């Protein structure tokens, strides 16, 4: 059975999703969980596309057939390995020639169910952008740098709460040091796809927990509707003593190469002040990591305090926290969060 399916039906099939676009297209953004089995390489796609613009569709199709012909058996084998029951969903950019051709080929090869996406990946992206305009009920976990927010979110998840770790999706911990030890950040487009996927699976009758973030996480932007909803939601502030935060940050970042830490410091040298930056870099070279952290925290604590001051004080609930009792903090947050009405 060959079926052309709209986005909702296509995503709801539960079948393996095969993206037949070129590797470069897939890398810029794709349906989370899909597998790239490209019909053309990036170079081949460029050749066919250029021919289409200069000569027309017929010449482009013939060239495409010349390129793809020797690959057909391998293409079917690759997709068969992903869908051994011979049921699959395929898509390309606009839901046209590429996915249509592959769907026809799979039908001839004995596949019993093949869905192709009407409108292709472009339609999926419109679906994502529409969905991200609808922010769920949320609880925002705040606190100054080093207060163990990521660990607390993990404990909340273990306690059965719905949690979305924005920094994990962005491959960045937020500060100038946030890229250390992380995989490269996704594109903005794919970050939005990943966020859509995470939000798609939440129970909208229950709140979700997120970490308080600025609009940017590394080089990625939070969607405006989500960011606005976060800023207007209740903030549960984890108030951890500074000396404990210093030690946590030394433990978290002290194992990274000195050169990488120095590069991160130089990125905020203007913000922390030339003399403070010089002192921090000297302390780093001498292995005095606590001094480095103290200097950078002066800047980050001021920045966070400014953002906190722009919130409605009535929407901020403070909780004392310490490193050894973050699971207990998560339980207290859960108990309080379930009785808190959404902020207006």
N, C-alpha and C positions, 0 to 999 in steps of 0.2 A: 504494500500500500504506500503510495506516494501522496503526501499531504502538505499543502502550503498552509502554515499556521501563523496566526497573529502572535504578538509578543507574549501575552499572558498564557495562551495555550502552549506555545513553544517552551516557555520556561517551566510550565507545570507538567510536562511529559514525564519527567524523572529519568529520561534517557541520557546516555552519554552525548555531550554536545561537542561537535567537531567544527572548528573554525578553519575554513579553507582559504582564508586570506593569506597574504605573504607574511613572512616572519616579522618584518618591520611594522606592518599594520597591527599584528597581534601584540607586539611589544609595547606599542603606544597605549593599548587598552583592549581588554577582551572581557567576555562574560566569565566571571569567576567560576573556576571548576572546569572550563572548557579545555580542549586539547587542540593544538595547532597542527593540522595536517595540510600544509600549503599546496595549492594547485600550481602556483608559480613562486619562484624565488623573487626577492626584491628586484633584482636586475631584470628578470624575465617580465615581471609586471610592468616595469618602466618601459620596456621595449614594446609590449602590446599596447600600453596606454598611449605612447607617443604615436604609434602607427594608427590608432583609432582617431586621434585628433587630426593627423595630417592626411590620412587616406580614406578613413571611414570604417564602418563596422565590419564589412565583409572581409577586408584585408586583415583586420585585427583578429577576427575569428579564425581565419585560416592560419595565421601565424601562431595563435594560441594552440590550435590543434597540432601543429608541427612540434611545438614545445612539449605539450602534455602527452602526446601519443605514447612515447616510450615509458612514461611514468604510470600508466593506468593500472597495470597489475600490482605494482608496489603500493599505489594509493589504496586500492581495494584491500590489500593485505593489511596495511596499517590500520585502516578503519575497522576491519574485521577483528583485529586483535583487541581494539577498544570496545567493540560491541559483539561479543561472541554469539549472542542470541539473535543477531541480525536485526536489531532495532536501534535506530540512531536518529539524532537530530543534527542537521548541518546548516551552516549559514556562511554568508560572505558579507561584503560591505553593504550593498543595497538589496540583496535578495534576488539578484538577477542571474547573469550568465554563469558565474562560477558555481554557486551553490545549486542552481538548476541543473547544470551539467553533471555535477557529482551525484546529486539525488537520482537522476536518470540512470547513471552508470551503476549505482548501488542497486537500483531496482533490477537492472539487467543481470547483476551479479548474484541475485537471489536474496537480497535483503527483504524482509517481510513487512517492515515498517520504517519509513524514512520521512521525517518532518523537515521541511525547509522553512526558514523564517521569512515571513512577508516583511519587506522593508529592510531586512538584514540587520547588521550591527548598528547601522544608523538609527533604525527604529528602536533597538534596545537602548541606545544612548538617550533618546528622547524619553523613553520609559523611566530610565534612571533619574534624569533631571526632574521629571514630574514628581517622582516618588520622594526625592530629597527635599521637596518643598513642604512636605507633611512631617513635621517633627513630632516624635512621640512624647509622652509624659516622661520627664527625666529627673534624676537626682544628680547633682554635680558635686564631686568630691574635690575639695580645694585644700590648700596648704602651701606653705613656702617650700622652696626647692630643698629636696632631701628629706621630706617628711614621710616618705614611704607610701605615697599614694598608689603606685602601681602594685605594690605588695598588698595593700589594703583592698584594692579592687579584686585581686586574685582570691583573697579570703572571702569577699562578698560573693564571688562566683561559686566558691566551694560551699557557701551557705545557701545556695539555691537562688541567689539574686541574678537578675539579668544585667550583664556587664558588657560594654563595648570598650575595648582598649584602643583608643584613637592613635596612641603613639605606636602601638604594635602594627596597626594598619599602615601607618606612615613610615615605618622603619626609622623612627627618630624620637628621641626623648625630650625634645623641645628646646633645650638650652643650646648654647654654642658648642657644648660638649656632646650634644645629643646624637650625633652621627657616629660616635666612636663605638666600634664593635657591632655596628648594624649593617645589614645588607643595603645596597643602594636604594634610595627612595623610588617608589613607583612614579609614573607620570601623574600629573594632576588628574587627567582623565581616568586613569586606572584606580587612583585613590578613591575617586567618587564611586567607581564601580564596586570596589571592595566595601566601602561604607554602605552602599545600597544593599549589598549582599548580607552584611551584618544586621542591618535594620530590618531586612525582609524576614528574618527568622525570629524576630521578637514577638512576644505576646503583647499586643497593644492595650490590653486591659490591665497590665501591670507596668510599673515604672522601670526604666533602665538607668543604670549607673554609668557615668562617664567621668573622666578626670577633667578638672578645670584647665582650659587651654586658652592661649591667645588665638587670634584668628589664623596665625601661621604656625605650622609645625614643620620646622626646617624650611623648605622652600614650597611646601604645600599649603593651600588655603582650605579652611573648613568652609563648606557651603554656607552662604549667608543665612538662610532660614534656620539651619541647625545652630549656627553660632549665636544668632539672636535668641533662640529658645534657651540655649545654655546660659546666656547672660541674664535671662529673666527667670530662670528656674531657681529653686532653693539651692543654696550652697552650704554644704556640710564641711566645715573648716577643721582640718586636722592640725591642732596646735601642738607641735612637738618642740621641746627645748632645743635651742640652737646648738648646744654642744653635742647633742645626739645626732642632729642633722649633719654637722661637720664630720662626725665619725662615719656616718652612713656614706657620705659622698667620697670620703677617702677610700673606703672599702670598695665602693662601686667603680671608681675611676682610677684608683691608684695603680692598677695593673696595666694600664695602657702605656704605650711608648711615650717617653718624654717629649719627643719631637712632635707627636700628634697633639699632646696636651698644650705644648707651647704654641702651636699653630692656632688652636682654638682660643687661647688667651689673646693672641694678637688680633683676632677678629673682633673682640670687644674692648680692645685697648682704649679707644677713644671714649667709650661709654664709662669705663671704670676710672679713667683719668691716666695720663701718661706716667705719672710718678707711681701710682698704684700698680699699673701694668708692669713697670720696670721692677718693682719690688716683688711682684708675684712671679715673674719670669726668673728672677734670681733665686727665689725660694724653691722654685721648681727644679732648677739645675742642682740645687743643694739637697734635694730630696725632702724638703720641709713642706709636705703636702697639706698639712693642716693650715699653715699660713696661706697657701694658695687658695684653699677653700674659703677661709675667712674673708679674704679680700674680694673674691668673686661673689660671695653671699651678700656682702654689703650692697652690691649693685642689684642682684636678683631679688633680695628682700625688699628694697625700695620700689623696684618695678612692680612686684606683686602687690605690695601695700597700696600702690596707686590704683591698680586695677580693682582691688577690693573696695577701695573708697568710692568707686563709681557704681557699686551695687546698692540696692535698697537694703539698708541695715536690717530691716525686718525679715529679709529673706536669707540671712546668714545665721547659721546655727553652729556654735563652736563646741568642739570636743577636745578634751585633753588627750594627748597621745604620747606613747613612748615606744621605742623600737621593740622591746620584748613583749608587748601586749597588742600587736596590731590585729591579731585575730579577735581579741576581745573588743577592740575598737570596731571591727567590721560587724560584730554582733550588735553592738550598741547602735551603729548606723542603720543596720537593717531594722531593728526594732523601732527606731525613730522615723525612718524613711517610710515605713508602711503606714504610719499614721499621719503623714504630712500630705496636705492637699497641694496640687500643682500651684506654683507661683503664677500670679497673673501679670 
